[in-house]
Amino acid sequence: MSRATGRLKKAEGPAFPRGFLHAGDDPAARVYVRPLDGAAFAACRPRHCEVLIRQAEGTASLTAPTGEIVAWAAAEGDGLARHVAATLDAIAAVRAPFAGLAADRPLVMGVINVTPDSFSDGGEFLEVGLAIEHGRRLAAEGADILDVGGESTRPGAAAVSLESEMARVLPVVRALAAEGFVVSVDTRRAAVMKAALEAGARIVNDITALAGETASPRVAAGAAAPVVLMHMQGEPGTMQNDPRYADAALDVFDYLRDRIAACEAAGIPRQRIAVDPGIGFGKTVAHNLRILGRLELFLGLGCVTVLGVSRKSFIGRLSRGEPPAERLAGSLAAALAGAARGAHILRVHDVAETRQALAVWRAIAEAETVPA
């Protein structure tokens, strides 16, 4: 991937890289804006941004004060000017409450795997009573959302039957929702979504971004349910077999942008949509790092951003090959990096530890604005 860097000159800026614009091209589809400051819950325009430009040779990168970027876009034409302005507005927009939860601080989504084979805790909470008790414990530790799933989607996982998934998920959802907790259902099946929503779940969290079954958008729209659209290249059984991207961050951005448009067309308003770049789902370590390093890009979609990095294999590969249960420190480091880049919801296994890390991180960040 080639990478050109530089500063934009006021009003004129550099010409787009040679070969970037061709007859019939829409520059707005190939220009991306990433805030470099003020991204995390600031609800204001950033002062500086990175502009990423797709071209035949790779991705070109230019950084400048936001005002210079706006002037440069205006000089390039009305279409690009509108695109840049809309992206900056989306970055700065105050996010509406998601499932009734204010998105003005990082929220914590606690994982409840009612499965025998999940990568991190397979089998620990397969029994319904244990899963319910685990959910109560996560809520007591500070989880804002309890995410209940009955099908492992780890790399290489095989699909389970609809009947098995229903039997695992519904009693747990029903019990936790009856106790007043905000419950999400982690499923890619429309029938499970519908049954879980009827049992009290408030959120649909789908690794296929509601593209796995044609009925899924209709189910979510009909129930007025908030949804989490996640990116995945391929499917769990084969997704880690040589995944490839032209630019992982931009390819994932484009996919989620298109899925948002499809869901809006199906009757799901943007304020009920959250996006998840799908760390580890059809991605190498390098792909994951490219996405995490530019996570602020996804603020330009105007949605709540969800990030799931907890205990994932890239942490061990960057360290000493630790198994999932020994990846807490790396999970917290990645979660805080994500929060600093604007992640609104952190999906985690270790709720108490994440809450403590966030409390310290927020206190330090807020201390920067307090006069001495």
Buried (B, 14 or more C-beta within 10 A) or exposed (E): EEEBEEEBEBEEBBEBBEEBBEEEEEBBEBBBBBBBEBBBBBEEBBEBBBBBBBBEBBBBBBBBBBEBBBBBBBBBEEBBBEBBBBBBEBBBBEBBEBBEBEBEBBBBBBBBBBBBBBBBBBEBBBEBEBBBEBBBBBBEBBBBBBBBBBBBBBBEBEBBEBEBBBBBBBBBBBBBBEEEBBBBBBBBBBBBBBBBBEBBBBBBBBBBBBBBBEBBBBBBBBBEBBBBBBBBBBBBBEBBEEBEBEBBBBBBBBBBBEBBEBBBEBEBEBBBBBBBBBBBBBBBBEBBBBBBEBBBBBBBBBBBBBBBBBBBBBBBBBEEEBEBEBBBEBBBBBBBBBBBBBBBBBBBBBBBBBBBBBEEBBEEEEEEEEEE
